[in-house]
Amino acid sequence: MTNRNRTVLRIGRNVSPKEFLTINSDYLRIVDQVEHNVSSRSFLLLREWIELETELGEGCFGKVFRGRLRRPDSSIQPTDPSYINLESSQAVAIKVLKSPPPGIASTTAQSDFLREAETMASFSHENILALHGVVINGDIGPWVVFEYMELGDLAQLLRSSNGYPSRKDKDTLIARHTLNQALSNILFYSEQIANGMKYLSSRHFVHRDLACRNCLVGERPSVNPAFSSNRSNLIIKISDFGMSRDVHTTDYYKATSRFLPVRWMPPESILYGKFTRESDVWAFGVVLWEIFSKGAQPYYGHSNEEVIAMIVDSVLLEPPKSTPCLIRQLMYEGCWKKMPSDRPSFSEIHAKLAGFSSTALLSEEAECEIYSNCYAYLQPLPDLEP
């Protein structure tokens, strides 16, 4: 447990714990909780170790920057002039809290902001974004430092891609190979997200905001450089724990003092504010729809108010015609079951996706069943070509 008699560094001078606690008692609480959760790592970072470089994005509550983290060499004493080891720098993403939007209390925004770091401190999984630490800035608020994912979020990646050939062209050898590779890649995206959610579910954690925009993408280290540009070499990591943040303002709906991602929410979350592992499963079904729709916004062309009414009335998304039948069945007969108890677990979803192969999906000849309880996607998809 953190020693509360220590001196906490703030920009420009030292601040005693008593003085610091008069600024915001949540700051030391979150640092104590983070270090308690993972005692083998020190999550308290100093401002001097962080260099901000480029702004990556801005949302309702914060800005995200690319920067460099220069950790000190643990073998050097803090009094040594070379305490900051410039050779140990690494690229990181830094989330900086800003003034909350109208109608949102600053204490609520700070609490959500710090809760993200507190939550992530106990996570360790290849498909979950890693936390490097927290910077305590008494004058300008806290910073949370994460690993940097160089390819951005999955929604952007899907929108920027050239897509994949239509199933009607699958009979030509070249088109079939291209389609097979594309399906293999996007199946791998889906499987990785399901794997990360299986881990979170096993930790009894409910994400509440699962969407492609909150799945970050990077490249795995590759022994063979020839495969470095292959999309199947990409790694997906789930992010954004504890705070609603988005580049697309219409993805969230303001209800009371919260912004809610209604397009990814099941009926019970909209009607009763109930968020469970089963509501995360519903959201995963929408993530599948995003992936096979090349990053389109769910219920594109409808206002958030219209979307709320549609979901409550069991008006479901219709996947593109190129979506394999097995994936459609996973959406309709699994993730989007109206009764939460009827939805599969993430362990079951991950096992299904891991068992699918692009060859098997392409070999389907039968048309998918037309589900009577779903409404056709009312608006045409936007032009997704770059």
N, C-alpha and C positions, 0 to 999 in steps of 0.2 A: 504494500500500500504506500502511496506517495507520502512523504514527510511534509506536513503542513508548515514546518518551521523554516522551510527553505526560502530563499529569495527568488522571486519570479521576475524574469527579465521582461521589460517592456521597452518599446522604442525609446532610446535616448537616455534611460536611467533605470535604476533598480527600484522595485516597488515591493514593500513588505506585504505578506499575506493579508494582514488586517486591512491595509489600504486597498489592496486589490479586491478584496471581498466587498468593499463598499461600492465598487464599480459594477460588478455583476457576479453574484455568488455561483451562478451556473458554470462559470469558466473553470474554476478549480474542481468543481464536482465532476465535470465531464473528463478532465484530465485524470483525476483520481480513478474514475470508473474505467477509463480506457486502459490505464496502466495496470489496474487490478485484473481486468479481463485477460490481458495477455502480458504476463509478468516478464516474459523472456525478451520483450522488445520495449524500447523507449519511444513513446509516441509524442512526447513533448519536444517540439522543434523550436528553434530560435529564428526570429525574423531575419537575422544576419545570414542565415544559411540559405535563404530563398532569394532567387533572382527572377522577377517577372519579365517575360519576353513578349508574348503575343496574346491578345485577347481572342479566345476561341468561340465564345458565345455568351449570351446574356439571357436570363430568364426572369421570372416573377420576383425571385428573392435574392439572386446572386449572379455574379459574373464568374466565368471560368477562364483562366489564363494558362497558357503553356509557359513553363519556366524551368529553372534548373535548381536542383537541391544539392547543396554541397555539405555533406555530413562531415563532422569532425572525425579525425582518426582517434579511435578509442585508446590507442596506446600513448597518446600525447596528453599531457595535463592541460587543463583549461587555462592555466597561467602562461603556458608556452606561447610565444608569438605565432607559431605555426599550427595553432589549435585547429583552425579551419583548413582542412586539406582540400586544396583546389583540384586535385587530381581525382577526387572521389565523386565528382558531380554526376548527376543523372537527370534525364528529362522527366518532368513530372507535370501533372495537372493540378492547378491550385484553384479552389473554389472560394470566392471572397463574398461575404455577406454584404448586401447593400441595403439601403433604406427600403422597408417593405412597401408594397402598393397601398393605396387608400383602402381603408376598411380592415387592414390586417395589422394587429398590434405588433410592435417591435419585439416584445417579449415572446410572442408566439413564434415569430420568424426566427429569433435566436434559439429558442428551444428546439424547433424543428431542425435547424441548421446543425446544432451540436449533437442532437440525437442521431444524426446520420453517422457521425464519427464514432459515437459511443456504440452504435449497433455494429458497424463494420469492424471494430477492433477485435471482435471475437471470431471473425470469419476467416477461413483459410481454404480456398478451393480454386481450381484452375479456371472455372467459369464465373467467378465472382471478382469484381474489381478490388484490388488490394489497397488498403489504407497505409500511407507512409507516416502520417502523423498530423498533429494539430499545432498551429502557431497561435499563441495568445498575444493579441494586440489590444491592450487596454484602451487605446485611444480610438482605434478604427474598427474594432470588432475582430472576431476570430477568423482564421483561415484554416481550411481543411485541405490536406495535400494527399493526392492519389497517384497511383501509377498512371503513366501517360499512354494512351492508345492512339497510335499514329494515324489510323484510318477513320477516326471519328465514329459516329453512331451508325447502326445498321440501317436505319431508315434512309439516311443520306446515301449510304452505299448502294442500297437497292434502287433508289431513284436515279442514281448516276450511271447505273449499269445499262448495258445494251439489251438486257432481257435475254430471252432464250427462244428458240424456234417454236412455232405453233405445232400442236400435236398433229394437225392435218398434214404437216410436212414430214412426219416421222418415217415415211417409207424410204426416203433417199438415205443412202449410207452416211453421207457427211452430216446431214441434218439430224439423223438418228444419233450419231456419235456426239454431236454438239448438245443435243437435248439431253442425252444420257449424262453427260458431264455436268450440265447446268442443274439437272435434278439432283445429282449426287452432291453438288455443292450446297444447294439450298436445303436439302435434307440434313446435311451436316450442320448448317446454321441452326436449324430447328432442334436437332438432337443435342447440341451444346447448350442451348437455352434451357431445354427440358432437364438436362443434367444439372445445371446450376440451380434450377428451381427445386429439383429433387433434394439437393443439399440443403437449401433454405428450409424446405418443408420438414426435413429430418431434424432441423434445429428449432422447429416450432415457430418459424418466422413467417409472417405474412407480408409480402412486398407492398401490395396495394396500388402499385403504379407500374406494372409490367407492360412494356410496349417496346417496339423496335427502337424508338428514340432513346430508350434507357438501356440498350444493349450496345456496348462499345466494341470496336473491332480493331484487332492488331494482327501482326504476322508472327507466326511461330518461328523460332530459330530453326533454320533448315541446314542440314548437312550438305545437301546438294543445291547450289545456287540456282540451278536450272528450274527448280520448283518454287522459287521464292515469290513469283508473281501469280502462282496458281491459287485461285480463290479457296480451294479445298485446304490450303495451308493456313487459312485464317483462323484466328481464335476469337471467340465471342465471350465477352464478360458482362455480367449483369451489374448495373450501377444504379445510382440515385435511390438511396435508402433514407427515408425519413423526411423528405422535402419535395414538394411538387415543383418541378422546374421544367420549362419547355421553351423551345424556340418558336413553336407554332401556337399562337394565342388561342385559336379555336379548338385546340385539343383539350382545353380545360374549361370547366364550367364553375363559376363562382357560386357557392352555396354557403350562406351565413359567412363565416370567417375563413372558409377553406376553398381552394380551387380543386375541383374534382375531374378526373379523366373519364367522363361519362361514356365516351365511345368504347371504352374497354371494360365497362362495369356491367355486372349481371343485374337482373331485376331486384334481387334482395339487397344489393348494395345501394341501388338508386332509391328504393322504397323505404328501407329501414336503416340505412347506414351501416349494414352488417358486412364486415370484411373478414374473410376466412381463407384457408388454403383452397377451398372450393371456388371462391371468387377469383383467386389467382389462376386457377385452372381455366375459368371462363376467359380471363384476359389472355391466357396463352393461346386459346383458340383464335382470338382476334390477332395475336402476333402471327400465327400461321397464315391467317388471311392476308396480313400485311406483306409477309414474305412472298407468297404466291401472287400477290397483286403488285409486286415490284415497288413497294413502299408507298402505295396510295393511302390517303387518309380514310379510315373507316367511316362509312356513311357519308362519303364525299358529296357535297352539294346540299346537305341538310344542316340546319342550325342545331345547336346543342339542345335547345328546347324540343325540337322535333325528334332528335335522336332519343331523348329521354322517353317520350311518348311511344316511339317505335319499339324500344327494348322492352318496356313494360307490357306492350301489346304483343310480345313475342315475334316482332318483325326482325328477322335475323339477316345478317350479311350473306350475300351470294358470292361464292368464290368465282374467279375467272374460269372460263371453260377449260383452260389448259391445266387446271388443278386436278391431280390424279384422284380417282374415286376413293382410294384408301385414305387420303388426306381429308377429303370432304366428309367421309364417315367419321373420322376422328373429331372433326369440328362439330358436326350435327348430332351424332349419336354418342358423343363423349363430352367434350368441353362445354357445349352449349345446352346441355340438359337443363330444363327449367328447375328441377329439384336439385339442390346442391348435393344431396347425398347420392344422387345417381351419376355424378361426374367421376371420372377415373382419378386416381392419385397420380402424382408426378412420377412415381416409380413405374406405374403402369404405362404412362405416356412415354416415358423415356425408353422403356423396353420395346414398345411398339415401334417407335421411330428407329431405334437401333436395329430392329429386325427387318425394316423395310429396305429395299434396294431399288436403285433407279431402274434397273432392268425389269424388276417385277412390276414397278409402277407403269412402265412404258408398255408392258405386255397386256395391260388391261384392255379388253375390247368392248366389254359391256358398258352401256351408258349407266351413269349413276342414277339412282332412284331420285325422283322428284319429290322433295319433302313438302308435305302439305301444310306444315306448320311454319314455313318460312316464306317471306315475301321476296320477290325478285328485287335485286339491287336496282333502285329506282333511277339513279342518275348514271349517265355514262362515265366511265373512268376518265380522268384527265389524261392529256397527252404526256406519257411518261418517257418518251424518247428524249435523249439529251439534245 
